Amino acid sequence: MHPTAARLAERLQERGLQVEVRTLNDFARTAALLSPATADRVREVTGFSIGGIPPLGHDVELATTIDESLRRFDVVWAAAGTPHDVFAVGTEALIEAIPGARVTVVS
């Protein structure tokens, strides 16, 4: 496992989430850019590089908005610190583990 993904796994465990991080092949990636940001700024704020930013476990707490429609899934897959590593987690467990998460309808 990549050291960055291992660091994230430790942070998730500290929040009570027991997850198995898996490494993806080169044909799968977890990045989808929603708004422009420089790679340096992303790493500075989250502690992770673009393509592998997890939903929590950042170097600092970030304001987080979660689309209500995510709740239609029992389990979601998320980036685990690198473009090659992911983890599955119960949706409600993930929401509860993100400090101050705001769940709303996002259009």
C-alpha positions in Angstrom: 0.0 0.0 0.0 1.2 3.5 -0.8 2.4 5.4 2.3 -0.1 8.2 1.7 -3.0 5.7 1.5 -1.7 4.0 4.7 -1.7 7.5 6.4 -5.3 8.0 5.4 -6.3 4.5 6.6 -4.8 5.4 10.0 -6.7 8.7 10.2 -10.0 6.9 9.3 -9.4 4.3 12.0 -8.8 7.2 14.5 -12.4 8.3 13.6 -13.8 4.9 14.2 -14.0 3.8 10.5 -12.6 0.4 9.8 -12.0 0.3 6.1 -9.9 -1.8 3.6 -7.9 0.4 1.2 -7.6 -1.2 -2.2 -5.2 -0.3 -5.0 -6.7 0.3 -8.4 -5.2 -0.5 -11.8 -4.0 2.2 -14.2 -7.4 2.3 -16.0 -9.3 3.5 -13.0 -8.9 6.9 -11.3 -10.8 8.7 -8.5 -10.4 12.3 -9.6 -13.1 14.5 -10.9 -12.2 18.2 -10.8 -15.3 20.3 -9.8 -13.6 23.7 -9.6 -10.2 24.9 -10.6 -7.4 24.8 -8.0 -3.7 24.5 -8.4 -2.1 21.2 -7.5 0.1 23.0 -4.9 -3.0 24.6 -3.3 -4.8 21.3 -3.1 -1.9 19.6 -1.4 -1.4 22.5 0.9 -5.0 22.5 2.1 -5.8 18.8 2.2 -2.4 17.1 2.5 -3.2 15.0 -0.6 -2.5 15.4 -4.3 -5.2 15.8 -6.9 -6.6 12.5 -8.0 -6.5 10.9 -4.6 -8.2 13.4 -2.2 -10.3 11.5 0.3 -13.5 12.9 1.8 -11.9 13.2 5.3 -8.6 12.8 7.1 -7.2 16.0 5.7 -4.4 17.9 7.4 -7.0 20.5 8.5 -10.7 20.4 8.9 -12.5 21.6 5.8 -16.1 22.8 5.3 -17.8 19.8 3.7 -21.1 19.7 1.8 -22.5 16.2 1.0 -25.3 15.8 -1.6 -28.3 14.2 0.1 -28.7 11.8 -2.9 -25.5 10.0 -1.7 -27.8 8.4 1.0 -29.4 6.3 -1.7 -26.3 4.1 -1.5 -25.6 1.8 1.5 -21.9 1.9 0.7 -19.8 4.4 -1.2 -16.2 4.1 -2.5 -13.8 7.0 -2.0 -10.3 8.0 -2.8 -7.8 6.9 -0.2 -5.0 9.4 -0.6 -3.6 8.5 -4.1 -5.1 8.1 -7.6 -4.6 4.3 -7.2 -6.2 3.6 -3.7 -9.8 3.6 -2.7 -11.9 2.4 0.3 -15.5 1.3 0.7 -17.4 2.8 3.7 -21.0 2.8 4.8 -22.6 6.1 3.7 -24.0 7.0 7.1 -20.8 6.1 8.8 -18.9 8.4 6.5 -21.3 11.3 7.0 -21.1 10.9 10.7 -17.2 10.8 10.6 -16.9 14.1 8.8 -16.8 16.9 11.4 -19.5 19.5 10.7 -20.6 17.9 7.4 -23.6 19.7 5.8 -25.9 17.3 4.0 -28.2 19.1 1.5 -29.6 18.8 -2.0 -27.0 19.8 -4.4 -28.1 20.6 -8.0 
